[in-house]
Amino acid sequence: MLRIISLNLNGIRSAWSKNVLPWLVDQQADIICLQELKAQLPDLSGEMLAPDGMHAFYHCAEKKGYSGVGILSRSCPLTVVEGFDRGEFDTEGRYLRADFGNLSVISLYLPSGSSSPERQEAKFRFLEVFLPKMQALRAEGREIVLCGDWNIAHKEIDLKNWKSNQKNSGFLPEERAWLTQVFDELGWVDVYRQLHPEATGESYTWWSNRGQAWAKNVGWRIDYQIATPGIAALARSSSVYKEQRFSDHAPLIVDYEYPLLNNAN
């Protein structure tokens, strides 16, 4: 069984101080995708750069204390690729790809548009340039899993207060239609939703720090593992871990009945 975990850390140093690494080690995951590092390489400790028994790769943002993605893996990837657009989003550290045999795993962090109209426009630009990228990935003929914080709740079932959020970033009609296009036109699969077609509150992966969102489970499902149909069909279990809090997001865990990555050691 191949275990892949995705987690937005909301700061790698903050999550490390909350003992996220021992938990990750205990999960015996084969691949771990991390988002929102909020750190540059010089900020990372030796343990972050070389966790015991794992290889670590990071794509940091040029702006300090901002964005950034990482991949930890038990097997060493054959290749690692940082970035996808050679432009504004690569400088923000939003895309990191690792290839293992015929499997590619990508750690992805979409922009949030909630802080300002300018950032929402940047998010729309990202969606515009990333859709052809997802089409090109499908055309490679490989098995691919894109893990990360997509900053979009797809359907009403994916957030608690959908009625009052229809004009808010993360649940805008244009954003939701973009995800529908990814699934229905390009043929990608939302792995968690495939396994849990009717899950509501237990599916949420992010909670606002305002009010008592966590205590009342007023959450959003914005973290996904989106996969090519072949490996998606091999997903056997998926869950969101909420027993401990390492971040304002919760880890998304998926087990695939896929060959272990021994060939990539």
C-alpha positions as CSV (number, residue, x, y, z in Angstrom):
1,M,0.0,0.0,0.0
2,L,1.3,3.5,-0.9
3,R,0.4,6.2,1.6
4,I,0.4,9.8,0.5
5,I,-0.2,12.7,3.0
6,S,-0.9,16.3,2.1
7,L,-0.8,19.1,4.7
8,N,-0.7,22.9,4.6
9,L,1.6,23.7,7.5
10,N,0.8,27.4,7.9
11,G,4.5,27.8,8.6
12,I,7.0,24.9,8.7
13,R,8.7,26.2,11.9
14,S,5.4,26.6,13.6
15,A,4.2,23.1,12.7
16,W,7.6,21.6,13.7
17,S,7.2,23.2,17.2
18,K,3.8,21.5,17.4
19,N,5.5,18.1,16.8
20,V,4.3,17.5,13.3
21,L,7.4,15.5,12.4
22,P,6.9,12.7,15.0
23,W,3.3,12.4,13.8
24,L,4.4,12.2,10.2
25,V,7.0,9.6,11.0
26,D,4.4,7.5,12.9
27,Q,2.1,7.5,9.8
28,Q,4.8,5.6,7.8
29,A,3.8,7.6,4.7
30,D,5.7,7.0,1.5
31,I,5.3,10.6,0.3
32,I,4.3,13.7,2.2
33,C,3.4,16.9,0.4
34,L,3.7,20.1,2.4
35,Q,2.4,23.6,1.6
36,E,2.8,27.1,3.0
37,L,6.3,26.7,4.4
38,K,6.7,30.5,5.1
39,A,10.4,30.0,5.1
40,Q,13.5,30.2,2.9
41,L,16.1,27.4,2.7
42,P,18.5,29.1,5.2
43,D,15.6,29.1,7.7
44,L,15.2,25.3,7.6
45,S,16.8,23.2,10.4
46,G,18.9,20.2,9.7
47,E,16.0,18.0,10.7
48,M,13.8,19.7,8.1
49,L,16.4,19.4,5.4
50,A,17.1,15.7,6.2
51,P,14.4,14.1,8.2
52,D,15.4,10.7,9.5
53,G,14.7,8.0,6.9
54,M,13.4,10.5,4.3
55,H,14.5,12.6,1.4
56,A,13.4,16.2,1.5
57,F,12.9,18.7,-1.3
58,Y,11.6,22.3,-1.1
59,H,10.6,25.1,-3.4
60,C,10.6,28.3,-1.4
61,A,9.1,31.6,-2.3
62,E,11.4,34.5,-3.0
63,K,9.4,36.7,-0.6
64,K,10.4,36.0,3.0
65,G,7.8,34.3,5.3
66,Y,5.5,33.5,2.4
67,S,4.1,30.5,0.6
68,G,6.5,27.6,-0.5
69,V,6.0,23.9,-0.9
70,G,7.9,20.7,-0.1
71,I,7.9,17.0,-0.6
72,L,9.3,14.4,1.8
73,S,9.7,10.8,0.5
74,R,11.1,7.5,1.7
75,S,12.4,6.7,-1.8
76,C,14.6,9.1,-3.7
77,P,12.8,10.5,-6.7
78,L,14.3,10.0,-10.1
79,T,13.8,13.7,-10.9
80,V,12.5,16.8,-9.1
81,V,11.1,19.8,-10.8
82,E,10.5,23.2,-9.2
83,G,7.9,25.5,-10.7
84,F,5.8,25.4,-13.8
85,D,5.3,28.8,-15.4
86,R,8.7,30.5,-15.3
87,G,6.9,33.6,-14.1
88,E,5.2,35.2,-11.1
89,F,3.9,31.9,-9.5
90,D,7.3,30.2,-9.6
91,T,8.8,33.1,-7.6
92,E,6.0,32.4,-5.1
93,G,7.0,28.7,-4.6
94,R,3.7,27.0,-5.5
95,Y,4.7,23.9,-7.4
96,L,7.1,21.0,-6.8
97,R,7.0,17.7,-8.7
98,A,8.8,14.5,-7.9
99,D,8.9,11.5,-10.3
100,F,9.1,7.9,-9.1
101,G,9.1,5.4,-12.0
102,N,5.7,5.9,-13.7
103,L,4.3,7.9,-10.8
104,S,4.6,11.6,-10.3
105,V,3.5,13.4,-7.2
106,I,3.1,17.2,-7.1
107,S,2.8,19.4,-4.1
108,L,0.7,22.4,-5.0
109,Y,-0.4,25.6,-3.3
110,L,-2.9,27.8,-5.1
111,P,-3.1,31.5,-4.3
112,S,-5.7,32.7,-1.9
113,G,-7.7,35.6,-3.0
114,S,-9.2,36.5,0.4
115,S,-6.8,39.2,1.4
116,S,-7.4,41.7,-1.4
117,P,-8.9,42.2,-4.8
118,E,-5.4,42.2,-6.2
119,R,-4.7,38.8,-4.8
120,Q,-8.0,37.5,-6.2
121,E,-6.9,38.7,-9.6
122,A,-3.7,36.8,-9.1
123,K,-5.7,33.7,-8.2
124,F,-7.7,34.0,-11.4
125,R,-4.4,34.4,-13.4
126,F,-3.1,31.2,-11.8
127,L,-6.3,29.3,-12.8
128,E,-5.9,30.6,-16.3
129,V,-2.3,29.4,-16.7
130,F,-2.6,26.2,-14.7
131,L,-5.5,24.7,-16.6
132,P,-3.3,24.1,-19.7
133,K,-0.7,22.7,-17.4
134,M,-3.1,20.2,-16.0
135,Q,-4.1,19.3,-19.6
136,A,-0.5,18.8,-20.5
137,L,0.1,16.6,-17.4
138,R,-2.8,14.4,-18.4
139,A,-1.3,14.0,-21.9
140,E,2.0,12.6,-20.4
141,G,0.3,9.3,-19.9
142,R,1.8,8.9,-16.4
143,E,0.0,8.3,-13.1
144,I,0.0,11.6,-11.3
145,V,-1.3,12.8,-7.9
146,L,-1.5,16.6,-7.3
147,C,-1.7,17.1,-3.5
148,G,-2.3,20.4,-1.9
149,D,-4.2,23.4,-0.8
150,W,-6.3,24.4,-3.8
151,N,-8.1,27.2,-1.9
152,I,-11.4,26.3,-3.5
153,A,-14.3,24.5,-2.0
154,H,-15.9,22.7,-5.0
155,K,-19.5,22.2,-4.0
156,E,-22.0,23.1,-1.3
157,I,-21.2,19.9,0.5
158,D,-17.6,21.1,0.9
159,L,-18.2,23.9,3.4
160,K,-20.4,24.6,6.3
161,N,-21.8,28.0,5.5
162,W,-22.1,27.8,1.7
163,K,-25.0,30.2,1.4
164,S,-23.2,33.1,3.0
165,N,-19.9,32.4,1.1
166,Q,-21.1,32.5,-2.5
167,K,-19.5,35.9,-3.0
168,N,-16.3,35.1,-1.1
169,S,-13.0,33.9,-2.4
170,G,-12.7,30.2,-2.3
171,F,-16.4,29.6,-3.2
172,L,-16.9,32.0,-6.2
173,P,-18.8,30.6,-9.1
174,E,-15.8,31.1,-11.4
175,E,-13.5,29.1,-9.1
176,R,-16.0,26.3,-8.6
177,A,-16.5,26.1,-12.4
178,W,-12.8,25.9,-12.9
179,L,-12.6,22.8,-10.7
180,T,-15.6,21.3,-12.5
181,Q,-13.7,21.7,-15.7
182,V,-10.7,20.0,-14.2
183,F,-12.8,17.0,-13.2
184,D,-15.4,16.8,-16.0
185,E,-13.5,18.0,-19.0
186,L,-9.9,17.0,-18.3
187,G,-10.7,13.8,-16.5
188,W,-8.9,14.3,-13.2
189,V,-10.4,12.6,-10.1
190,D,-11.1,14.1,-6.6
191,V,-9.9,11.0,-4.7
192,Y,-11.5,11.8,-1.3
193,R,-14.8,12.6,-2.8
194,Q,-14.7,9.4,-4.9
195,L,-14.3,7.4,-1.7
196,H,-16.7,9.5,0.4
197,P,-19.3,10.9,-2.0
198,E,-21.6,12.2,0.7
199,A,-19.2,13.2,3.5
200,T,-19.8,16.7,5.0
201,G,-18.3,17.8,8.3
202,E,-15.7,15.0,8.5
203,S,-14.4,16.1,5.1
204,Y,-13.4,19.6,6.1
205,T,-9.6,20.4,6.0
206,W,-9.4,24.1,7.0
207,W,-11.0,26.3,9.7
208,S,-10.8,30.0,10.1
209,N,-9.0,31.3,13.2
210,R,-11.9,33.7,13.7
211,G,-14.7,33.0,16.1
212,Q,-15.0,29.3,17.2
213,A,-14.7,27.8,13.7
214,W,-12.7,24.8,14.9
215,A,-14.7,24.2,18.0
216,K,-18.0,24.3,16.0
217,N,-16.5,22.6,13.0
218,V,-17.4,25.5,10.7
219,G,-14.9,24.3,8.1
220,W,-14.0,24.1,4.4
221,R,-12.8,21.3,2.3
222,I,-10.1,23.0,0.3
223,D,-7.2,20.4,0.5
224,Y,-7.3,17.7,-2.2
225,Q,-5.5,14.8,-3.7
226,I,-6.5,15.1,-7.4
227,A,-5.3,12.2,-9.5
228,T,-5.2,10.6,-12.9
229,P,-8.0,7.9,-13.2
230,G,-5.6,5.0,-13.1
231,I,-4.1,5.6,-9.7
232,A,-7.4,7.2,-8.4
233,A,-9.1,3.8,-9.0
234,L,-6.5,2.2,-6.7
235,A,-7.3,4.5,-3.8
236,R,-8.6,2.3,-0.9
237,S,-9.0,4.7,2.0
238,S,-8.9,8.4,2.7
239,S,-9.3,10.4,5.9
240,V,-8.7,13.8,7.4
241,Y,-6.7,13.6,10.7
242,K,-8.1,15.9,13.5
243,E,-6.9,14.3,16.7
244,Q,-4.0,16.8,16.9
245,R,-3.7,20.3,15.4
246,F,-0.4,21.2,13.7
247,S,-1.9,24.1,11.6
248,D,-5.2,25.7,10.7
249,H,-5.4,22.9,8.1
250,A,-5.7,19.2,8.8
251,P,-3.7,16.4,7.1
252,L,-5.3,14.6,4.3
253,I,-4.3,10.9,4.1
254,V,-4.9,8.6,1.2
255,D,-3.8,4.9,0.8
256,Y,-3.4,3.6,-2.7
257,E,-3.1,-0.1,-3.7
258,Y,-0.1,0.9,-5.8
259,P,3.3,-0.7,-6.0
260,L,5.7,0.6,-3.4
261,L,8.5,2.8,-4.8
262,N,11.4,0.4,-4.3
263,N,12.5,1.0,-7.9
264,A,13.2,4.6,-7.0
265,N,15.5,4.0,-4.1
